[in-house]
Amino acid sequence: MLSSHYLPRVVDAELADRLARIGAVLIEGAKGCGKTETASQHSASMVRLDIDETARATAEVAPANVLDGAAPRLIDEWQLVPRLWNEVRRAVDARRAPGQFILTGSATPADDATRHTGAGRVSRLRMRTLSLWESNLSAGAVRLSTLMSGDTAVSGTTDMTLDDLIEETCHGGWPVDRNKSWRLAQANVADYCAEIANTDIRTADGTRRDSARVRLLMQSLARHTATAARQSTLASDAARPALAEDTVSSYLGALERLMVVEPLTSWSPVLRSRARIRVSAKHHFVDPSMTATLLNARPDELRRDLKTYGFLFESLALRDLRVYAQSLGASVHHYLDSTGLEVDAIVDGGFGRWGAIEVKLGGAAEVLDRAASRLRAFAAKVDQQSTGEPRFLAIVTATGYAHTRRDGVAVIPLAALRP
């Protein structure tokens, strides 16, 4: 039973479903995204290894002891004692019942303790920061699930203005900051970014790193958000002289293990043409507020620089699309080929179920026409006998009314979208 003060999350249904059918669920996500609060709503007992030193010491010498407790038993920040992974696996095998444990973690252990398979025992569940729908900011008139079913007859609007979206981007979807001003929220994000560079990244895999260089790389990632920047570009942009590419690769790997950076991988359908698909990933921070903070951008500045905000808006849209798509068993990718044809987001539900999305800050007729033309050109390029026909083609905008164009392309304000 969810408590009355709890802000429901999209992953609640996923977590409940998995607990009903498998022995343990591992919730992974960046610090502060709400893992512990969500997990506690579904657990009957818990131990917090990050704040309970006695429990952590016990887990080091007698790990089975911290597993005792009413099920589901929440083991918070389990990665602080990596040997717990195998203890959980053995306990699940011994108990032969679903819903025994919930594990939460904000970093993958340096020695990758989960390499010992948890198949059939532990189910992984990714959690992100609050989407607009979860923050009660989206009107929810358009369901992604309906679009994925092939129904593109959309309608509805949103009360959020462009100014609202800009402020929300700087504020971020961090649950603890939900009722704070954007200024206080951004100050907390700044502290978090500093903590990542100074402390967290050293514990991600046990390697000491230069905090100043980590900070420079994070700022470079912010400048290149929503672009398929190569590591060589990030290396030269982050510092003078340039960082070594293997250093950039190592830092990126650590940031991904901390789950504060999430690559948007390339979608690779079968094509009718001979165009080559470019496989470089785009890198997004888990929440666009991190990008805004690292750029030292405030709402008033972004209102005057809508070109820059366009990239941040795309990152905001990708965060929400990932939250919504995951609940449908789908994943999100981008597309770019050697002809320069690019599509911002592909929602891939598997088995020939997919849709393509362009993210556009403006909703002027000529902007929508160009985006729709690009989506139709992309759909025509895909070998639909092999990949399937697109369930939908859509343009996600900042404001306006949800509607379906005469060419069948849906136009949807981001704050009108929900799972």
C-alpha positions in Angstrom: 0.0 0.0 0.0 1.5 3.3 -1.1 1.5 6.0 1.6 -0.6 9.1 1.2 2.4 11.5 1.1 4.2 9.5 -1.6 4.4 10.9 -5.1 3.6 7.9 -7.3 6.1 6.8 -9.9 5.8 5.1 -13.2 8.1 2.3 -12.0 5.7 1.4 -9.2 3.7 -0.9 -11.5 6.8 -2.4 -12.9 8.2 -3.1 -9.4 5.0 -4.6 -8.2 4.8 -6.8 -11.2 8.3 -8.1 -10.9 8.0 -8.7 -7.1 5.0 -10.9 -7.9 7.0 -13.2 -10.2 10.7 -13.1 -9.3 12.7 -13.5 -6.1 14.5 -10.2 -6.1 14.4 -6.8 -7.9 17.5 -4.5 -8.3 16.5 -0.9 -8.7 19.3 1.1 -10.2 19.6 4.9 -10.7 21.4 8.0 -9.9 21.6 9.3 -6.3 18.5 11.3 -5.4 16.2 10.0 -8.1 13.9 8.4 -5.5 14.9 4.8 -5.4 14.8 4.3 -1.6 11.5 6.1 -1.2 9.9 4.0 -4.0 11.4 0.8 -2.7 10.2 1.5 0.8 6.6 1.7 -0.4 6.9 -1.9 -1.6 9.0 -3.4 1.3 8.1 -4.9 4.6 11.5 -4.4 6.2 14.7 -2.6 5.3 18.3 -2.0 6.1 20.2 1.1 4.9 23.9 0.3 4.3 24.7 3.9 3.5 23.8 5.2 7.0 23.8 2.1 9.2 27.5 1.5 10.0 26.7 -1.5 12.2 24.7 -3.2 9.5 27.4 -2.5 6.9 30.1 -4.0 9.2 27.8 -7.0 9.8 27.3 -7.4 6.1 31.1 -7.6 5.5 31.6 -10.5 7.9 28.2 -12.2 8.0 26.3 -11.0 5.0 23.4 -13.5 5.5 22.5 -11.8 8.7 21.4 -8.6 7.1 19.0 -10.5 4.9 16.9 -11.6 7.8 13.6 -9.7 8.0 10.1 -9.6 6.7 9.8 -9.9 2.9 10.2 -8.0 0.7 13.3 -7.0 2.5 14.9 -3.8 1.2 18.7 -3.7 1.1 19.5 -0.1 0.3 22.8 0.8 -1.5 23.7 -2.8 -1.6 26.8 -2.1 -3.7 28.7 -0.9 -0.6 29.1 -4.5 0.3 29.3 -6.3 -3.1 29.4 -9.8 -1.7 25.7 -9.4 -0.8 24.9 -10.1 -4.4 25.7 -13.8 -4.1 24.1 -14.0 -0.7 20.8 -12.7 -2.2 21.1 -15.2 -5.1 21.6 -18.1 -2.6 18.7 -16.9 -0.4 16.4 -16.6 -3.4 17.3 -20.2 -4.4 16.7 -21.5 -0.9 13.4 -19.7 -0.3 11.8 -20.6 -3.7 9.3 -17.7 -3.5 8.9 -14.4 -5.4 9.2 -11.0 -3.8 11.9 -11.7 -1.2 14.3 -8.8 -1.7 14.5 -5.3 -3.2 18.0 -4.0 -3.7 18.8 -0.4 -4.6 22.1 0.9 -6.0 23.4 4.2 -7.3 26.6 2.8 -8.7 27.8 -0.4 -10.3 30.5 -2.0 -8.1 34.1 -1.7 -9.4 34.5 -5.5 -9.6 31.0 -5.8 -11.2 29.7 -8.2 -8.6 26.6 -8.8 -10.8 28.7 -10.6 -13.3 27.6 -13.8 -11.5 24.3 -14.1 -13.2 21.1 -13.3 -11.4 19.0 -14.7 -14.3 15.8 -16.1 -12.9 16.6 -14.7 -9.5 17.2 -10.9 -9.8 15.4 -8.5 -12.2 17.0 -5.2 -13.0 14.8 -2.1 -13.0 16.2 1.3 -14.1 14.8 4.4 -12.3 15.2 8.0 -13.4 14.3 11.4 -12.1 10.7 12.6 -12.0 9.1 13.0 -15.5 6.6 15.8 -16.1 3.8 13.3 -15.7 5.1 12.1 -12.3 5.6 15.7 -11.2 1.9 16.4 -11.9 3.0 18.9 -14.6 1.8 17.0 -17.7 -1.9 17.1 -18.6 -1.5 13.5 -19.9 -3.9 13.9 -22.7 -1.7 11.7 -25.0 -0.6 8.3 -24.1 2.6 6.8 -25.5 1.0 3.4 -25.1 -1.8 4.5 -27.5 0.7 5.8 -30.0 2.6 2.5 -29.9 -0.7 0.7 -30.6 -0.9 2.6 -33.9 -3.6 5.1 -32.9 -2.3 8.5 -33.9 -5.5 10.5 -33.5 -4.3 12.8 -30.8 -5.9 15.8 -29.1 -5.4 17.9 -26.0 -3.2 20.7 -24.7 -1.1 21.7 -21.8 -1.1 24.6 -19.3 2.7 24.7 -19.3 4.2 27.7 -21.1 7.7 27.9 -22.5 8.8 29.9 -19.5 7.4 27.2 -17.3 9.4 24.5 -19.2 12.6 26.5 -19.0 12.2 27.0 -15.3 11.4 23.3 -14.8 14.5 22.3 -16.8 16.7 24.3 -14.4 14.7 22.9 -11.4 15.0 19.3 -12.4 13.0 16.2 -11.5 14.7 15.4 -8.1 12.0 14.3 -5.7 13.6 15.9 -2.7 13.5 19.3 -4.4 10.0 19.0 -5.8 8.5 21.7 -3.6 11.5 24.0 -3.6 12.2 27.0 -5.9 14.3 26.5 -9.0 17.1 28.5 -7.3 17.3 26.1 -4.3 17.0 23.1 -6.5 19.7 24.3 -8.8 22.0 25.0 -5.8 21.5 21.4 -4.7 22.3 20.1 -8.2 25.5 22.2 -8.2 26.5 20.5 -4.9 25.7 17.1 -6.4 27.8 17.8 -9.5 30.7 18.8 -7.2 30.3 15.7 -5.1 30.4 13.5 -8.3 33.7 15.2 -9.4 35.3 15.2 -5.9 34.2 11.9 -4.4 31.6 9.7 -6.1 33.6 9.1 -9.2 36.5 7.8 -7.2 34.3 5.2 -5.6 32.6 4.2 -8.9 35.4 1.7 -9.8 38.1 2.3 -7.1 40.2 4.5 -9.4 41.5 7.9 -8.2 40.8 10.6 -10.8 41.6 14.3 -11.1 38.4 16.1 -9.9 39.2 19.2 -11.9 39.4 17.2 -15.1 36.2 15.3 -14.2 34.5 18.6 -13.8 35.8 19.9 -17.2 34.6 16.7 -18.9 31.2 17.1 -17.3 31.0 20.7 -18.6 32.0 19.5 -22.0 29.3 16.8 -22.0 26.8 19.6 -21.0 28.0 21.7 -24.0 27.5 18.8 -26.3 24.3 17.5 -24.8 21.9 16.0 -27.4 24.7 15.7 -30.0 26.6 12.6 -31.1 30.0 14.1 -30.1 32.9 11.7 -30.5 35.2 11.1 -27.6 38.0 12.9 -29.5 35.7 16.0 -29.6 35.0 15.7 -25.9 38.7 15.3 -25.2 39.8 18.4 -27.1 36.9 20.5 -25.8 37.3 19.5 -22.1 40.8 20.8 -21.5 43.8 22.5 -22.9 45.9 20.5 -23.6 43.3 18.0 -24.6 42.6 15.0 -22.4 43.8 11.6 -23.7 40.9 9.7 -25.4 41.4 6.7 -23.1 41.1 9.1 -20.1 37.8 10.4 -21.5 36.7 6.8 -22.1 37.6 5.9 -18.5 35.8 9.0 -17.1 32.7 8.4 -19.2 32.6 4.8 -18.0 32.7 5.9 -14.4 29.9 8.5 -14.9 27.8 5.8 -16.5 28.5 3.4 -13.6 27.2 6.2 -11.3 24.2 6.4 -13.6 24.4 10.2 -13.9 25.2 10.0 -17.7 23.1 7.7 -19.9 24.1 7.2 -23.5 21.4 7.3 -26.1 22.5 4.5 -28.5 22.0 4.4 -32.2 19.1 2.5 -33.8 20.1 0.2 -36.5 17.2 -0.9 -38.7 17.5 -2.6 -42.1 17.6 0.1 -44.7 16.4 0.1 -48.3 19.2 2.5 -49.3 23.0 2.1 -49.1 23.4 4.8 -46.5 25.6 3.8 -43.6 24.2 4.1 -40.1 26.5 6.1 -37.7 26.7 4.3 -34.4 28.0 7.1 -32.1 25.9 7.5 -29.0 24.5 10.7 -27.8 25.2 11.5 -24.1 22.6 12.9 -21.8 22.7 13.6 -18.1 20.1 11.7 -16.2 18.3 15.0 -15.6 18.5 18.2 -17.8 19.0 20.3 -14.6 22.5 18.9 -14.4 23.2 20.2 -17.9 21.8 23.6 -17.1 23.8 23.8 -13.8 27.1 22.7 -15.5 26.5 25.4 -18.1 25.7 27.9 -15.3 22.5 28.7 -17.1 19.6 30.3 -15.4 16.0 30.6 -16.7 16.3 34.3 -17.7 19.5 33.5 -19.7 17.9 30.6 -21.4 14.9 32.7 -22.4 17.3 34.9 -24.2 19.2 32.0 -25.8 16.5 29.7 -27.2 19.1 28.0 -29.4 20.9 26.6 -26.4 17.6 25.9 -24.6 16.6 23.8 -27.7 19.2 21.2 -26.8 18.2 21.2 -23.1 14.6 20.8 -24.2 15.5 17.8 -26.2 17.3 16.3 -23.2 14.1 17.0 -21.1 12.0 15.2 -23.7 14.4 12.2 -23.9 14.3 11.8 -20.1 10.5 11.6 -20.2 10.4 9.4 -23.2 12.7 6.9 -21.5 10.6 6.9 -18.4 7.4 6.3 -20.4 8.9 3.8 -22.9 10.4 1.6 -20.2 7.0 1.1 -18.6 5.8 -0.3 -22.0 8.8 -2.7 -22.3 10.3 -0.4 -25.0 13.7 1.3 -25.4 14.7 4.7 -26.8 17.4 5.4 -29.4 18.4 8.0 -32.0 19.2 7.7 -35.7 21.9 9.3 -37.8 23.2 8.1 -41.1 25.9 9.0 -43.6 23.5 11.2 -45.7 23.0 13.4 -42.6 19.4 12.2 -42.0 18.8 12.4 -38.3 15.9 11.5 -36.1 15.9 12.6 -32.4 14.2 9.6 -30.8 13.1 6.1 -31.9 10.9 4.2 -29.5 11.5 0.5 -30.1 9.1 -1.9 -28.6 10.5 -5.0 -30.3 8.8 -7.4 -32.7 8.4 -4.7 -35.4 6.7 -2.2 -33.0 8.4 1.2 -33.3 7.8 4.9 -33.7 9.9 7.9 -34.6 9.9 11.3 -32.9 11.4 14.7 -33.8 11.8 17.1 -30.8 11.2 20.8 -31.7 11.2 23.7 -29.4 9.1 25.8 -31.8 5.8 25.0 -33.3 5.7 27.3 -36.3 4.2 25.8 -39.4 7.5 25.8 -41.4 9.3 24.1 -38.4 6.6 21.4 -38.2 6.6 20.9 -42.0 10.4 20.3 -42.1 10.2 17.9 -39.1 7.4 16.0 -40.7 9.2 15.8 -44.0 12.2 14.4 -42.2 10.2 11.7 -40.4 8.5 10.6 -43.6 11.8 10.5 -45.4 13.2 8.3 -42.6 10.2 6.0 -42.6 10.5 5.6 -46.4 14.2 4.7 -46.0 13.6 1.8 -43.5 13.0 -1.6 -45.0 9.6 -2.1 -43.5 9.3 -5.7 -44.6 12.1 -6.5 -42.2 11.6 -3.8 -39.5 7.9 -3.3 -39.7 5.8 -0.2 -40.4 6.1 2.6 -37.9 3.3 2.6 -35.4 3.5 6.4 -35.3 5.5 9.4 -36.5 5.4 12.4 -34.1 6.8 15.8 -33.4 7.2 16.7 -29.7 6.9 20.4 -29.1 7.2 22.7 -26.1 3.8 24.3 -26.3 0.6 24.3 -28.4 -2.2 21.8 -29.0 -1.9 18.1 -29.7 -3.2 17.3 -33.1 -2.7 15.0 -36.1 -1.6 16.6 -39.3 -3.1 15.7 -42.7 0.1 13.7 -43.5 -0.6 11.5 -40.4 2.2 12.9 -38.3 1.2 13.6 -34.7 2.1 16.9 -33.0 2.3 16.6 -29.2 3.3 19.1 -26.5 5.7 17.4 -24.2 3.6 18.4 -21.2 0.6 16.6 -22.7 2.3 13.3 -22.8 2.1 10.3 -20.4 2.9 6.6 -20.5 
